[in-house]
Amino acid sequence: MRTKILATLTAALVALVAAPVAPAVAHADEHRGHDSIRYASIKGCRTGDGQKPCGDWRLIMHSGKAHVLRDAQVVALDAKGKSTGSSPAPIAVSGNGRRVAYFTKTGRLAVRTLGGAVKLLAKDALPRVGQYDVALLLSDDGGRLAAVVSGDKSPGTRVFDTDTGARLGTVPADVTVLGFSGDAGEVLGTAEAEESVTDLVVYSDSGERLLRATPPQVVASNGPQALSADGRTVANVVAGDKPELVTYDLEPDQVVGRKTVKLPAGDVHMIDWTGDDQVTLHLIRHLSNSTRMTIVQIDTDTGAVKVRDRYTLLKDTFVFAACGG
């Protein structure tokens, strides 16, 4: 399940109160039964050339509170451990909003559980690469972490068990990993085929290739895509005056559903399977003085849409990572 870091060039109209408190306090939350993370954010500070990330990563909660992630690297380091000065370090939030993955200030990959401990991965969990070349993806339940390493000498995407820190497998470097399936047992990715065609591929979390197919344009040209817990059904949204939710089965290589859906305003920022018959969308709007997010749940059988949450990003946000799911 994907969590994305997105640069925001404009300020939000409404600011949440970001009091510096220790990260690990649980509160009642209507969505998950306890307080959980909506998104992670770092603020931008003005420089001669524009802005750069500064301060600490902040975990903005559903309750409106903010927890400061003091041990997380903010400005990405290069392969030699030197600061890049302006590139944000990667971070990811699990779909359930209970775990966050990041690089610590000592350079270790870490997964923090709200109300629990911090799991440090092995020092050699990743090769020596610039942190700006790493994208982190957590599954909906936070039980799996994918570290997607880009660059000319990419070792591929490494998948880890976040409870033990063990590496489960590696997805080849020629596959662009998009995210985990609904139950985290598989990962969905894309791979270049002949004649400039892009295939969808499914790998197990241990790195075994399970499925590969060339999807029709209604799927391939309308990302992002998400993989169901069944490991074969992909969902995506076709934007337009009458948006459609499309479901596609890789195994028989067939579109198995097209439902017209009535969506609130916004572009699809994230899509995740959050049930056997439910897809959740994050819809983002970049307004003149704010960036706003609306999260909706779609019944894949009926096309019924329900708004789950709405929020406006902190006005000083430079980059953020939203929870999936």
Secondary structure by P-SEA (a helix, b strand, c coil): cbbbbbbbccccccccccccccccccccccccccbbbcccbbbbbbccccccccccbbbbccccbbbbcccccccccccccccccccccbbbbcccccbbbbbccccccccccccbbbbbcccccccccccccbbbbbcccccbbbbcccccccccbbbbcccccccccccccccccccccccccccccccccccbbbbbbbbcccccccccccccccccccccccccccccbbbbbbbccbbbbbbbbcccccccbbbbbbcccccccccccccccbbbbbbbbbcccbbbbbbbbbcccccbbbbccccccccccccbbbbcc
